[in-house]
């Protein structure tokens, strides 16, 4: 009987030393903040996805991670808009100086594709900002 009590006591001691899911999720969130602050937005989003999968019951941590998710997504979308705009402006400049009909047609297709991507990414930025504003309004009420 003493052995069983001793084994039970040891098991309880070990269990009490183990970190809870919330504590582990909080540690992971700290690493996620570090990734975000270093500008590694893709790894930030991947880590948040992993956090959601590993700790589905850590609701408060997941709520905080959602804010980071939106911010990282916004930063990535803004960078994509900027890069697409540069390519679009370069393509338009090439289109204005090219006289070869085939090259002009190909540049026109590229311009149209870049313009569609630019418009779509601007829409993504607007949607993220709108969601952030809605979340902010909810927390203020």
N, CA, C and O of each residue as an XYZ file, in Angstrom:
564
protein
N       0.822     -1.185      0.000
C       0.000      0.000      0.000
C       0.869      1.253      0.000
O       0.566      2.241     -0.669
N       1.970      1.187      0.776
C       2.862      2.343      0.831
C       3.480      2.620     -0.537
O       3.673      3.776     -0.913
N       3.792      1.547     -1.286
C       4.373      1.728     -2.613
C       3.390      2.400     -3.553
O       3.767      3.278     -4.331
N       2.135      1.992     -3.484
C       1.109      2.580     -4.331
C       0.916      4.049     -3.997
O       0.765      4.867     -4.905
N       0.916      4.398     -2.739
C       0.776      5.778     -2.309
C       1.976      6.597     -2.775
O       1.824      7.722     -3.250
N       3.163      6.025     -2.635
C       4.375      6.705     -3.053
C       4.381      6.931     -4.573
O       4.752      8.007     -5.040
N       3.972      5.919     -5.335
C       3.907      6.047     -6.796
C       2.873      7.097     -7.190
O       3.123      7.903     -8.086
N       1.736      7.099     -6.545
C       0.691      8.091     -6.824
C       1.187      9.487     -6.504
O       0.958     10.420     -7.273
N       1.859      9.636     -5.382
C       2.396     10.930     -4.973
C       3.435     11.422     -5.970
O       3.455     12.606     -6.309
N       4.298     10.528     -6.444
C       5.311     10.902     -7.435
C       4.654     11.308     -8.755
O       5.072     12.275     -9.392
N       3.632     10.570     -9.157
C       2.927     10.894    -10.400
C       2.254     12.257    -10.306
O       2.295     13.037    -11.257
N       1.641     12.542     -9.178
C       0.999     13.846     -8.982
C       2.028     14.962     -8.969
O       1.772     16.041     -9.504
N       3.170     14.726     -8.378
C       4.234     15.727     -8.345
C       4.727     16.017     -9.751
O       4.907     17.176    -10.125
N       4.944     14.976    -10.523
C       5.383     15.175    -11.904
C       4.319     15.888    -12.727
O       4.637     16.757    -13.539
N       3.091     15.534    -12.525
C       1.995     16.163    -13.276
C       1.868     17.630    -12.917
O       1.554     18.455    -13.774
N       2.109     17.962    -11.661
C       1.980     19.366    -11.259
C       3.128     20.205    -11.792
O       2.997     21.422    -11.925
N       4.248     19.573    -12.097
C       5.397     20.293    -12.652
C       5.244     20.547    -14.144
O       5.871     21.459    -14.683
N       4.426     19.760    -14.809
C       4.234     19.916    -16.250
C       3.484     21.217    -16.538
O       2.592     21.625    -15.795
N       3.872     21.837    -17.618
C       3.220     23.083    -18.000
C       1.854     22.791    -18.601
O       1.660     21.793    -19.295
N       0.921     23.676    -18.322
C      -0.418     23.529    -18.889
C      -0.393     23.946    -20.359
O       0.571     24.546    -20.834
N      -1.463     23.619    -21.060
C      -1.565     24.020    -22.460
C      -1.527     25.538    -22.601
O      -0.916     26.062    -23.533
N      -2.175     26.240    -21.683
C      -2.172     27.701    -21.749
C      -0.761     28.263    -21.584
O      -0.377     29.206    -22.277
N       0.000     27.686    -20.671
C       1.371     28.153    -20.463
C       2.239     27.867    -21.690
O       3.038     28.710    -22.099
N       2.081     26.691    -22.266
C       2.843     26.352    -23.466
C       2.423     27.225    -24.640
O       3.265     27.658    -25.426
N       1.136     27.482    -24.762
C       0.638     28.345    -25.836
C       1.150     29.768    -25.646
O       1.483     30.444    -26.620
N       1.214     30.225    -24.404
C       1.712     31.575    -24.116
C       3.192     31.685    -24.512
O       3.613     32.703    -25.061
N       3.975     30.644    -24.237
C       5.381     30.637    -24.648
C       5.507     30.688    -26.166
O       6.354     31.397    -26.710
N       4.662     29.938    -26.829
C       4.674     29.933    -28.293
C       4.279     31.307    -28.829
O       4.837     31.774    -29.822
N       3.315     31.953    -28.170
C       2.903     33.292    -28.587
C       4.048     34.289    -28.430
O       4.184     35.205    -29.242
N       4.856     34.124    -27.415
C       6.019     34.996    -27.228
C       6.981     34.842    -28.405
O       7.506     35.832    -28.914
N       7.211     33.607    -28.833
C       8.074     33.372    -30.000
C       7.436     33.960    -31.269
O       8.135     34.467    -32.146
N       6.119     33.886    -31.352
C       5.412     34.453    -32.507
C       5.600     35.962    -32.549
O       5.829     36.530    -33.617
N       5.505     36.611    -31.402
C       5.740     38.061    -31.346
C       7.159     38.400    -31.795
O       7.376     39.401    -32.479
N       8.116     37.573    -31.413
C       9.507     37.795    -31.820
C       9.650     37.684    -33.335
O      10.326     38.500    -33.962
N       9.016     36.676    -33.916
C       9.050     36.520    -35.375
C       8.424     37.732    -36.064
O       8.959     38.242    -37.048
N       7.294     38.183    -35.539
C       6.610     39.337    -36.132
C       7.486     40.580    -36.063
O       7.633     41.303    -37.048
N       8.062     40.823    -34.897
C       8.884     42.021    -34.710
C      10.143     41.998    -35.569
O      10.675     43.051    -35.919
N      10.626     40.797    -35.911
C      11.807     40.699    -36.769
C      11.447     40.813    -38.250
O      12.330     40.815    -39.108
N      10.144     40.909    -38.550
C       9.702     41.074    -39.934
C       9.547     39.775    -40.692
O       9.399     39.787    -41.914
N       9.578     38.667    -40.001
C       9.431     37.360    -40.633
C       7.949     36.971    -40.604
O       7.530     36.137    -39.802
N       7.179     37.581    -41.480
C       5.725     37.460    -41.433
C       5.224     36.084    -41.860
O       4.246     35.592    -41.298
N       5.862     35.456    -42.832
C       5.429     34.125    -43.271
C       5.600     33.127    -42.126
O       4.703     32.328    -41.860
N       6.749     33.170    -41.449
C       6.978     32.267    -40.313
C       6.016     32.587    -39.174
O       5.605     31.689    -38.439
N       5.657     33.850    -39.025
C       4.688     34.252    -38.009
C       3.345     33.575    -38.271
O       2.746     32.995    -37.366
N       2.883     33.653    -39.509
C       1.593     33.044    -39.863
C       1.645     31.521    -39.725
O       0.690     30.902    -39.256
N       2.756     30.926    -40.131
C       2.897     29.469    -39.995
C       2.879     29.055    -38.529
O       2.280     28.039    -38.176
N       3.533     29.839    -37.677
C       3.574     29.525    -36.246
C       2.199     29.678    -35.599
O       1.833     28.904    -34.714
N       1.447     30.668    -36.040
C       0.098     30.853    -35.497
C      -0.788     29.678    -35.903
O      -1.597     29.207    -35.104
N      -0.643     29.209    -37.124
C      -1.391     28.031    -37.563
C      -1.039     26.826    -36.694
O      -1.916     26.054    -36.305
N       0.229     26.673    -36.398
C       0.677     25.583    -35.534
C       0.116     25.737    -34.120
O      -0.294     24.754    -33.503
N       0.099     26.950    -33.614
C      -0.466     27.222    -32.285
C      -1.941     26.836    -32.244
O      -2.396     26.223    -31.278
N      -2.674     27.185    -33.268
C      -4.102     26.842    -33.334
C      -4.311     25.327    -33.337
O      -5.228     24.812    -32.697
N      -3.445     24.628    -34.070
C      -3.571     23.166    -34.145
C      -3.203     22.487    -32.829
O      -3.876     21.554    -32.392
N      -2.134     22.962    -32.208
C      -1.643     22.301    -30.987
C      -2.453     22.634    -29.742
O      -2.620     21.785    -28.866
N      -2.954     23.853    -29.655
C      -3.619     24.299    -28.428
C      -5.012     24.870    -28.733
O      -5.234     26.071    -28.579
N      -5.929     24.030    -29.156
C      -7.267     24.528    -29.509
C      -8.045     25.075    -28.319
O      -8.975     25.859    -28.507
N      -7.688     24.680    -27.101
C      -8.436     25.135    -25.928
C      -7.868     26.413    -25.318
O      -8.467     26.967    -24.396
N      -6.737     26.890    -25.807
C      -6.118     28.110    -25.264
C      -6.764     29.334    -25.921
O      -6.154     30.000    -26.757
N      -7.981     29.608    -25.536
C      -8.808     30.616    -26.210
C      -8.207     32.025    -26.116
O      -8.120     32.727    -27.124
N      -7.800     32.433    -24.939
C      -7.273     33.798    -24.774
C      -5.997     34.002    -25.583
O      -5.810     35.051    -26.200
N      -5.132     33.014    -25.580
C      -3.887     33.107    -26.348
C      -4.216     33.152    -27.841
O      -3.591     33.894    -28.599
N      -5.181     32.368    -28.249
C      -5.578     32.357    -29.662
C      -6.175     33.694    -30.076
O      -5.978     34.134    -31.209
N      -6.905     34.348    -29.172
C      -7.442     35.678    -29.481
C      -6.315     36.674    -29.695
O      -6.365     37.492    -30.614
N      -5.298     36.602    -28.842
C      -4.141     37.485    -29.007
C      -3.408     37.171    -30.302
O      -2.932     38.076    -30.988
N      -3.319     35.896    -30.633
C      -2.638     35.489    -31.860
C      -3.386     35.978    -33.097
O      -2.772     36.241    -34.131
N      -4.707     36.100    -32.994
C      -5.494     36.591    -34.122
C      -5.093     38.018    -34.489
O      -5.022     38.365    -35.668
N      -4.835     38.831    -33.486
C      -4.400     40.214    -33.739
C      -3.062     40.207    -34.474
O      -2.870     40.958    -35.431
N      -2.148     39.367    -34.029
C      -0.842     39.264    -34.680
C      -1.016     38.738    -36.102
O      -0.344     39.199    -37.024
N      -1.920     37.771    -36.279
C      -2.207     37.220    -37.610
C      -2.650     38.328    -38.564
O      -2.150     38.434    -39.684
N      -3.585     39.145    -38.109
C      -4.082     40.224    -38.960
C      -2.973     41.226    -39.289
O      -2.859     41.676    -40.428
N      -2.165     41.569    -38.299
C      -1.076     42.517    -38.535
C      -0.043     41.954    -39.505
O       0.415     42.662    -40.402
N       0.325     40.695    -39.334
C       1.300     40.075    -40.236
C       0.730     39.952    -41.648
O       1.434     40.193    -42.629
N      -0.529     39.581    -41.746
C      -1.174     39.487    -43.064
C      -1.215     40.843    -43.742
O      -0.980     40.951    -44.945
N      -1.513     41.874    -42.969
C      -1.548     43.225    -43.515
C      -0.172     43.644    -44.019
O      -0.052     44.194    -45.114
N       0.860     43.388    -43.232
C       2.219     43.751    -43.648
C       2.615     43.022    -44.926
O       3.216     43.615    -45.822
N       2.279     41.730    -45.013
C       2.605     40.962    -46.215
C       1.845     41.498    -47.427
O       2.411     41.620    -48.513
N       0.589     41.810    -47.244
C      -0.219     42.315    -48.356
C       0.288     43.684    -48.807
O       0.341     43.965    -50.005
N       0.656     44.529    -47.858
C       1.189     45.846    -48.212
C       2.506     45.722    -48.976
O       2.743     46.461    -49.931
N       3.352     44.802    -48.562
C       4.618     44.580    -49.271
C       4.352     44.063    -50.680
O       5.041     44.441    -51.628
N       3.351     43.198    -50.814
C       2.990     42.667    -52.128
C       2.447     43.778    -53.022
O       2.765     43.826    -54.211
N       1.638     44.666    -52.466
C       1.115     45.796    -53.238
C       2.267     46.669    -53.735
O       2.294     47.068    -54.899
N       3.212     46.961    -52.850
C       4.343     47.804    -53.230
C       5.185     47.157    -54.325
O       5.561     47.816    -55.294
N       5.480     45.866    -54.171
C       6.290     45.173    -55.171
C       5.558     45.084    -56.509
O       6.165     45.250    -57.568
N       4.275     44.824    -56.456
C       3.486     44.736    -57.685
C       3.406     46.091    -58.364
O       3.445     46.168    -59.592
N       3.295     47.150    -57.593
C       3.242     48.495    -58.160
C       4.541     48.832    -58.889
O       4.515     49.419    -59.971
N       5.671     48.464    -58.299
C       6.960     48.722    -58.949
C       7.026     47.984    -60.284
O       7.409     48.567    -61.298
N       6.654     46.699    -60.288
C       6.666     45.926    -61.530
C       5.695     46.494    -62.560
O       5.991     46.522    -63.755
N       4.551     46.939    -62.096
C       3.551     47.520    -62.992
C       4.090     48.797    -63.639
O       3.938     48.998    -64.844
N       4.707     49.643    -62.852
C       5.261     50.897    -63.399
C       6.393     50.614    -64.389
O       6.505     51.287    -65.414
N       7.226     49.626    -64.086
C       8.301     49.253    -65.015
C       7.734     48.721    -66.318
O       8.240     49.043    -67.393
N       6.701     47.918    -66.233
C       6.083     47.337    -67.429
C       5.442     48.422    -68.273
O       5.542     48.396    -69.500
N       4.785     49.378    -67.626
C       4.163     50.486    -68.369
C       5.234     51.317    -69.071
O       5.046     51.742    -70.211
N       6.361     51.549    -68.386
C       7.453     52.307    -69.000
C       8.024     51.555    -70.204
O       8.320     52.170    -71.229
N       8.182     50.241    -70.094
C       8.667     49.438    -71.220
C       7.668     49.457    -72.366
O       8.049     49.528    -73.535
N       6.413     49.394    -72.030
C       5.353     49.389    -73.034
C       5.373     50.693    -73.835
O       5.138     50.693    -75.043
N       5.652     51.794    -73.153
C       5.684     53.099    -73.825
C       6.870     53.235    -74.775
O       6.806     54.010    -75.729
N       7.939     52.503    -74.534
C       9.145     52.663    -75.358
C       9.332     51.548    -76.388
O      10.201     51.662    -77.253
N       8.553     50.489    -76.320
C       8.715     49.359    -77.229
C       7.920     49.595    -78.508
O       6.762     50.011    -78.477
N       8.572     49.320    -79.629
C       7.894     49.509    -80.916
C       7.528     48.172    -81.572
O       6.660     48.135    -82.445
N       8.160     47.105    -81.174
C       7.866     45.787    -81.726
C       6.461     45.371    -81.295
O       6.142     45.364    -80.106
N       5.629     45.027    -82.274
C       4.223     44.730    -82.010
C       4.054     43.512    -81.090
O       3.222     43.531    -80.182
N       4.845     42.453    -81.325
C       4.748     41.254    -80.479
C       5.126     41.588    -79.038
O       4.421     41.203    -78.105
N       6.229     42.298    -78.855
C       6.665     42.672    -77.509
C       5.632     43.566    -76.824
O       5.377     43.425    -75.628
N       5.043     44.481    -77.584
C       3.999     45.344    -77.011
C       2.798     44.523    -76.551
O       2.226     44.786    -75.493
N       2.418     43.523    -77.354
C       1.295     42.665    -76.967
C       1.615     41.886    -75.691
O       0.783     41.783    -74.790
N       2.826     41.342    -75.626
C       3.228     40.580    -74.442
C       3.309     41.487    -73.204
O       2.909     41.093    -72.108
N       3.829     42.695    -73.396
C       3.891     43.643    -72.283
C       2.490     44.088    -71.868
O       2.238     44.336    -70.688
N       1.588     44.189    -72.827
C       0.202     44.536    -72.497
C      -0.461     43.458    -71.649
O      -1.200     43.762    -70.713
N      -0.195     42.202    -71.980
C      -0.727     41.088    -71.188
C      -0.134     41.133    -69.773
O      -0.849     40.969    -68.784
N       1.166     41.356    -69.695
C       1.836     41.434    -68.388
C       1.276     42.595    -67.570
O       1.025     42.457    -66.373
N       1.081     43.746    -68.228
C       0.516     44.912    -67.535
C      -0.867     44.598    -66.984
O      -1.167     44.915    -65.833
N      -1.705     43.978    -67.800
C      -3.057     43.650    -67.359
C      -3.036     42.682    -66.175
O      -3.815     42.823    -65.233
N      -2.142     41.706    -66.235
C      -2.018     40.744    -65.147
C      -1.554     41.426    -63.855
O      -2.093     41.176    -62.777
N      -0.554     42.284    -63.988
C      -0.055     43.008    -62.816
C      -1.121     43.945    -62.254
O      -1.243     44.093    -61.038
N      -1.884     44.573    -63.132
C      -2.939     45.476    -62.680
C      -4.006     44.703    -61.907
O      -4.500     45.170    -60.881
N      -4.360     43.515    -62.408
C      -5.349     42.686    -61.711
C      -4.825     42.270    -60.339
O      -5.563     42.296    -59.354
N      -3.555     41.888    -60.277
C      -2.958     41.501    -58.996
C      -2.911     42.692    -58.045
O      -3.217     42.557    -56.861
N      -2.532     43.845    -58.556
C      -2.473     45.067    -57.739
C      -3.860     45.376    -57.162
O      -3.991     45.648    -55.969
N      -4.872     45.334    -57.997
C      -6.236     45.616    -57.535
C      -6.690     44.607    -56.488
O      -7.302     44.976    -55.485
N      -6.389     43.330    -56.724
C      -6.783     42.288    -55.774
C      -6.082     42.475    -54.431
O      -6.716     42.347    -53.383
N      -4.804     42.772    -54.448
C      -4.059     42.942    -53.198
C      -4.507     44.202    -52.458
O      -4.520     44.223    -51.227
N      -4.872     45.245    -53.193
C      -5.426     46.436    -52.537
C      -6.742     46.072    -51.842
O      -7.033     46.575    -50.757
N      -7.524     45.212    -52.460
C      -8.759     44.732    -51.836
C      -8.475     43.934    -50.574
O      -9.204     44.050    -49.589
N      -7.428     43.129    -50.593
C      -7.042     42.360    -49.406
C      -6.669     43.308    -48.270
O      -7.088     43.111    -47.130
N      -5.885     44.332    -48.580
C      -5.487     45.310    -47.563
C      -6.720     45.992    -46.973
O      -6.815     46.164    -45.758
N      -7.650     46.374    -47.820
C      -8.872     47.025    -47.340
C      -9.681     46.105    -46.426
O     -10.196     46.539    -45.396
N      -9.789     44.832    -46.811
C     -10.549     43.877    -45.997
C      -9.895     43.667    -44.632
O     -10.584     43.622    -43.613
N      -8.581     43.539    -44.608
C      -7.887     43.343    -43.331
C      -8.088     44.555    -42.442
O      -8.364     44.412    -41.251
N      -7.954     45.741    -43.004
C      -8.156     46.967    -42.210
C      -9.586     47.056    -41.688
O      -9.814     47.478    -40.554
N     -10.549     46.656    -42.520
C     -11.939     46.688    -42.095
C     -12.169     45.716    -40.944
O     -12.863     46.049    -39.983
N     -11.602     44.529    -41.030
C     -11.748     43.549    -39.945
C     -11.074     44.037    -38.671
O     -11.607     43.854    -37.576
N      -9.915     44.650    -38.806
C      -9.235     45.185    -37.628
C     -10.074     46.276    -36.974
O     -10.161     46.353    -35.748
N     -10.685     47.111    -37.792
C     -11.525     48.180    -37.262
C     -12.744     47.595    -36.555
O     -13.129     48.075    -35.489
N     -13.358     46.560    -37.139
C     -14.504     45.904    -36.502
C     -14.112     45.281    -35.186
O     -14.852     45.398    -34.210
N     -12.965     44.618    -35.127
C     -12.487     44.012    -33.877
C     -12.226     45.088    -32.823
O     -12.524     44.901    -31.643
N     -11.672     46.201    -33.259
C     -11.393     47.301    -32.335
C     -12.695     47.876    -31.795
O     -12.792     48.186    -30.608
N     -13.685     48.017    -32.650
C     -14.990     48.519    -32.194
C     -15.637     47.565    -31.209
O     -16.276     48.009    -30.254
N     -15.486     46.254    -31.419
C     -16.056     45.267    -30.499
C     -15.424     45.358    -29.117
O     -16.110     45.251    -28.101
N     -14.117     45.556    -29.089
C     -13.427     45.614    -27.793
C     -13.709     46.913    -27.060
O     -13.626     46.952    -25.833
N     -14.036     47.967    -27.770
C     -14.331     49.248    -27.135
C     -15.706     49.260    -26.506
O     -15.949     50.040    -25.585
N     -16.616     48.417    -26.976
C     -17.996     48.410    -26.468
C     -18.111     47.680    -25.186
O     -19.203     47.582    -24.627
